[in-house]
Amino acid sequence: MSTGLSDALHILVQRQCTPNPALAILKLDPDRPFPEVLSEEQCERVTFVLNIHSDLDTIFDDPEDAYCYFVSANWIRTSNHLRSDEKGMTLR
């Protein structure tokens, strides 16, 4: 298993993503979740997860805020205060 793939799966699990949605995000076959060679699309998806993780770590000062971003309510700036809105990431 490639380091990038294991890192991406670890990040998704840390962000409270359950196994089946994590595999779906990375376009991995649940019957064979750790292929010897990743397809171009799978590599691109792994790269997206790693880059989004890196960007969120840059944006948020508190690591917990960065990890909870996908599952917590989105915060939308309205005038001079923040208000809670819908849930972040929902897979259907």
Secondary structure, DSSP 8 states (H G I E B T S, - for coil): --HHHHHHHHHHHHTT--HHHHHHHTT-BTTB-S-SS--HHHHHHHHHHHHHHHHHHHH-SSHHHHHHTTTSEEEEEETTEEEEEEES----
